[in-house]
Amino acid sequence: MQKKMMIAVYDIHSDDKRKIFSDTFENYGRRVNLSVFEIFLTKAQFNKLQLELIPLIEPKEDTLIFYEICKDCFSKTIYVPEKNIETDTVLWI
């Protein structure tokens, strides 16, 4: 199955829930900031992830955002300080 690259960003007020989010995202990618992850998922994994995390969100307090990133855009990403990112390990749709 092919995977898509996404940026997952969250603002979760509960410490316990925030830990669940970070642990879950670490299974799919890597942390690039406190509440920001680059994740690589198949469509089925993304659907499962949403089913796991969306019920935990308190609409008046929390936010979860996914940005889908195409291969061309990802190759233009600039990291400061520079990081060595392997894009060949990801299959793109």
Residue pairs with C-beta under 8 A, 6 or more apart in sequence:
1 42
1 43
1 44
2 42
2 91
2 92
2 93
3 40
3 41
3 42
3 45
3 90
3 91
3 92
4 40
4 41
4 42
4 43
4 46
4 68
4 69
4 92
4 93
5 38
5 39
5 40
5 68
5 69
5 70
5 71
5 74
5 90
5 92
6 38
6 39
6 40
6 41
6 46
6 66
6 67
6 68
6 69
7 36
7 37
7 38
7 39
7 66
7 67
7 69
8 25
8 29
8 36
8 37
8 39
8 64
8 65
8 66
9 35
9 36
9 63
9 64
9 65
9 66
9 67
10 18
10 21
10 35
10 62
10 63
10 64
10 65
11 35
11 62
11 63
12 18
12 21
12 35
12 56
12 57
12 62
12 63
12 64
13 58
13 61
13 62
14 58
14 62
17 56
17 62
18 35
20 53
20 56
21 35
21 53
21 56
21 64
22 31
22 35
22 37
24 49
24 52
24 53
25 31
25 37
25 39
26 37
28 37
28 39
28 40
28 41
28 45
28 49
29 37
29 38
29 39
29 40
30 37
30 38
31 37
32 38
40 90
41 49
46 66
53 64
54 64
56 62
57 63
57 64
69 77
70 92
71 87
71 90
71 92
74 87
75 87
77 85
79 85
